[in-house]
Amino acid sequence: MELRKFWQVIKRRWLLILLPAAIVLALLVITYSPPGQLYNAGMRFIASQEPSVGAGESDEERLANWKSSEYAVNTLADWVRSGQFAALVSQQLEAEGLSIPPGDIQGGVASDSTRSMMTLSINYHDGPVLEKIMNAAAVTLIEENHQGLPQLGGESADLVQLDRPIVNAIPPGLSKQLDLPFRLALALAAGFGLAFLVEYLDPTVRDREDLKSIGLPVVGEIPKK
C-alpha cells in the first residue's frame, strides 16, 4: 500500500484510531490515584572478630580474623533479606507496641556487603514508622545475628553500627512514570490496527484504483466539486 493510501485510511478512520486511546485515557482519569510517597533509610555495619589472646598473635591469625569478619558480613547481607529476619524485626516492633507484618518489612529490604562492611537499606511508605523499623532492624541484627550464622555455634558475631539511619523521601520509580504513556501508546497501536482491519473488510468502492484492483473497466468518472 502506498503512503498516500495510508494517509487516506488515516483521514477516513481517524475516529477509530483515537477511540481506544480515548477509552484508556478516560479509564485512567476515573481510576487515577496519586502514587503514595515512599521513604528510604540506610545504615552501615562492620563485623569485628575478637583478636587472639596474647601478644604473640601471628600475621596468619590477624588475617584469619579479617576473613572471619568478611565471611560474617557476606552471610548476614543475605540473611537480612530473609523471612526469618523480617519476622524477628516484626517481633521487636511488636514489643514496642507497633504491629507491622513481616511481609511489609521483607519486601522493602535491600543489602550489600564490601569486605567487612555491610549496608542495610529499607523502603517504607511512612517516614516516622520507617525510622522505628530501622532501629528495630539494628537491634535484631546486632543481638540476634547468631540465627543467621549457624557456623558460630550459637554465638553472635560482633557487629558495630557505624551510623544512624536517616530517612529520605524517594521519587516514584521509572515504571510508574512511564505507565500512562506506555498504555496510551498501546491503545494508539490498537487503534491503528482496528482502523486498517475495518478498511480491509470495507467493500466500498471509492476510486478507479479500487475498480481496477478487481478487474473492472472504468467507463466514466464524476469529479469532485
C-alpha positions in Angstrom: 0.0 0.0 0.0 1.4 3.4 -1.0 1.9 6.1 1.6 -0.9 8.1 0.0 -3.2 5.2 0.7 -2.1 5.0 4.3 -2.8 8.7 4.7 -6.3 8.3 3.1 -7.1 5.5 5.5 -6.0 7.6 8.5 -8.1 10.5 7.4 -11.2 8.3 6.9 -10.7 6.2 10.1 -9.2 8.8 12.5 -12.1 8.3 14.9 -11.4 4.6 15.2 -7.7 5.3 15.7 -8.3 7.6 18.6 -11.2 5.7 20.1 -9.1 3.1 22.1 -6.7 5.8 23.4 -9.7 7.9 24.5 -11.2 5.0 26.3 -8.0 4.1 28.0 -7.4 7.8 29.0 -10.9 8.1 30.4 -10.5 4.9 32.5 -7.1 6.1 33.8 -8.7 9.5 34.8 -11.6 7.8 36.5 -9.4 5.3 38.4 -6.4 7.6 39.0 -4.9 7.8 42.4 -1.6 9.6 43.0 1.3 7.2 43.9 2.0 7.0 47.6 5.1 8.6 48.9 8.0 6.2 49.5 10.8 6.6 52.0 14.2 5.1 52.3 16.7 4.8 55.1 20.0 3.0 55.3 22.8 2.3 57.8 26.2 0.6 57.8 27.7 -2.1 60.0 31.1 -3.6 60.3 31.9 -7.0 61.8 34.7 -7.3 64.2 36.4 -10.6 65.2 37.9 -10.8 68.7 41.7 -10.9 68.4 43.6 -13.9 69.7 44.6 -13.6 73.4 48.3 -12.8 73.9 50.9 -10.5 72.5 52.3 -13.2 70.2 49.5 -13.1 67.6 50.8 -14.0 64.2 50.1 -12.4 60.9 48.2 -15.5 59.9 45.9 -15.2 62.9 45.3 -11.5 62.1 44.4 -12.4 58.5 42.1 -15.1 59.8 40.3 -12.6 61.9 39.8 -10.3 58.9 38.5 -13.2 56.8 36.1 -14.2 59.5 34.7 -10.7 59.7 34.3 -10.6 55.9 32.5 -14.0 55.8 30.2 -12.9 58.6 29.2 -9.8 56.8 28.6 -11.6 53.5 26.4 -14.1 55.2 24.4 -11.5 57.1 23.8 -9.5 54.0 21.9 -12.4 52.7 20.2 -13.2 56.0 18.7 -9.7 56.4 16.7 -10.3 53.2 15.1 -13.5 54.5 11.7 -14.0 56.1 13.3 -15.1 59.3 15.0 -11.7 59.8 11.7 -9.8 58.9 9.8 -11.9 61.4 12.4 -11.1 64.2 12.2 -7.4 63.3 8.4 -7.6 63.4 8.6 -9.2 66.9 10.9 -6.5 68.1 8.4 -3.8 66.8 5.5 -5.7 68.5 7.3 -5.5 71.8 7.5 -1.7 71.3 3.8 -1.5 70.6 3.9 -1.3 66.8 2.3 -4.1 64.6 3.9 -4.5 61.2 3.6 -7.8 59.3 6.9 -9.4 58.3 6.0 -9.3 54.7 5.8 -5.5 54.7 9.3 -5.4 56.1 10.9 -8.0 53.9 9.5 -6.5 50.7 11.5 -3.3 51.2 14.8 -4.7 52.4 18.0 -4.4 50.4 21.5 -5.1 51.4 25.1 -5.2 50.2 28.5 -6.0 51.5 32.0 -4.9 50.8 34.9 -6.5 52.7 33.9 -6.4 56.3 31.2 -3.7 55.9 27.5 -4.3 55.3 24.9 -1.8 54.2 21.2 -2.3 55.2 18.6 -0.3 53.3 14.8 -0.5 53.8 11.9 1.3 51.9 8.6 2.0 53.5 5.6 4.3 52.9 5.7 6.0 56.3 8.8 8.0 57.3 8.4 8.0 61.1 7.5 4.4 61.1 10.5 3.6 58.9 12.8 5.1 61.5 11.4 2.7 64.1 11.7 -0.2 61.7 15.4 0.7 61.1 16.1 0.9 64.8 14.4 -2.5 65.4 16.4 -3.9 62.5 19.6 -2.7 64.0 18.8 -4.3 67.4 17.8 -7.5 65.7 21.0 -7.6 63.6 23.3 -6.9 66.5 21.6 -9.1 69.1 20.1 -12.0 67.0 22.6 -12.4 64.2 23.6 -15.9 65.6 20.4 -17.1 63.9 21.9 -16.2 60.6 25.3 -17.5 61.4 25.0 -21.2 62.5 28.7 -21.6 61.8 29.4 -19.8 65.1 27.7 -22.5 67.1 25.0 -20.2 68.7 27.3 -17.3 69.4 26.7 -13.9 67.9 29.2 -12.0 65.7 30.3 -8.6 67.0 28.7 -6.0 64.8 29.3 -2.3 65.1 26.7 0.2 63.8 28.5 3.0 62.1 25.7 5.5 61.6 22.2 6.3 62.5 19.5 5.8 59.8 18.5 9.0 58.0 15.0 8.8 56.4 14.7 10.4 52.9 11.8 10.6 50.6 12.4 9.0 47.2 10.6 9.8 43.9 8.4 7.3 42.1 10.1 4.7 40.1 10.6 5.0 36.3 8.0 2.3 35.6 5.3 4.4 37.3 6.3 7.5 35.4 6.1 5.7 32.1 2.9 3.8 32.9 0.5 6.3 31.3 2.5 7.0 28.1 3.0 3.3 27.6 -0.7 2.5 27.9 -1.6 5.3 25.6 0.9 4.1 23.0 -0.5 0.6 23.1 -4.0 2.0 22.7 -3.0 4.0 19.7 -1.3 0.9 18.2 -4.6 -1.0 18.7 -6.5 1.9 17.1 -4.3 1.8 14.0 -4.8 -2.0 13.8 -8.6 -1.6 14.2 -8.7 1.1 11.5 -6.8 -0.9 8.9 -8.8 -4.0 9.7 -12.1 -2.1 9.1 -10.7 -0.6 5.9 -9.7 -4.1 4.7 -13.1 -5.5 5.4 -15.0 -2.5 3.9 -16.4 -3.4 0.4 -17.0 0.2 -0.6 -15.6 1.3 -4.0 -14.2 4.9 -3.7 -12.0 5.5 -6.7 -10.9 4.0 -10.0 -8.0 2.2 -8.4 -10.5 0.1 -6.4 -12.3 -0.9 -9.6 -9.0 -1.7 -11.4 -7.9 -3.9 -8.5 -11.0 -6.1 -9.0 -10.6 -6.2 -12.8 -13.5 -3.9 -13.8 -13.0 -1.2 -16.6 -13.6 2.4 -15.8 -16.3 3.8 -18.1 -16.6 7.3 -16.6 -15.8 9.3 -13.5 -17.7 12.1 -11.9 -15.2 14.7 -10.5 -15.5 16.1 -7.0 -16.8 19.7 -6.9 
